[in-house]
């Protein structure tokens, strides 16, 4: 496997560019009690350069999500009795695909049969550029033989616990201790880009591998992964390949966290600090 050390860069923006040139992205996230996950991902996508961001969330969570950030638009989705996005939302979400360049699914959505049907419908969409994170991965892991149904161009962003659940659902052997072995086998088996989060985040498409060196323990805080979801999704919308978007997203996310730690320390660092410092991280990476 080829080890990648160089960090991808975005092209300079043309003087006559408009917001549509920098990606129209949709983030399906949140539920009652987890509205913050949706808002963090949406705000991060904006700060990572997406021209247009739409956050689709359950009906009851939408007023909170919409009130947190005026710069993204929102879409209300049918919900179940627990305030989670329901199976009835499938057609609503599929209708959003034609208006967007890529879609992220999963932060804060919860786990249910209805959500599993939503995930299944999304992975079956031909050539859809789709990032699945958080509870989206937990729902995906419960779908039998899902790689055989996969038509989307997929990025998976598990933390170690989510990685273990995906592994158990797909392989009979035990999860190896070596993180590179984990991600390479999952990426090759699913023909996806895999981002295994944690200290020294590993990114691979099954052929190339990148080990991240930015970031610090202060980023081990609620919502940090939602920020990464938004950042990578924005970079996909701006035209990077799935692998390059994942590498640059992971690097910039960690760099923003490092800048934040310098300003506020590791102990008090929270996810919104990372979002606010994404612009400075991009400036450092010019």
Secondary structure, 3 states (H helix, E strand, C coil): CEECCCCCCCCCCCCCCCHHHHCEEEEECCCCCCHHHHHHHHHHHHHCCCCEEEEEEEHHHHHHHHHHCCCCEEEEECECCCCCECHHHHHHHHHHHCCCCEEEECCCCCCCHHHHHHHHHHHCCCCCEEEEECHHHHHHCCCCCHHHHCCCEEEEECCHHHHHHHHHHHCCCCCCCCHHHHHHHHHHHHCCEEEECCCCCEEECCCEEEECCCCCHHHCCCCHHHHHHHHHHHHHHCCCCHHHHHHHHHHHHHHHHHHHHHHHCCCCCCHHHHHHCHHHHHHHCC
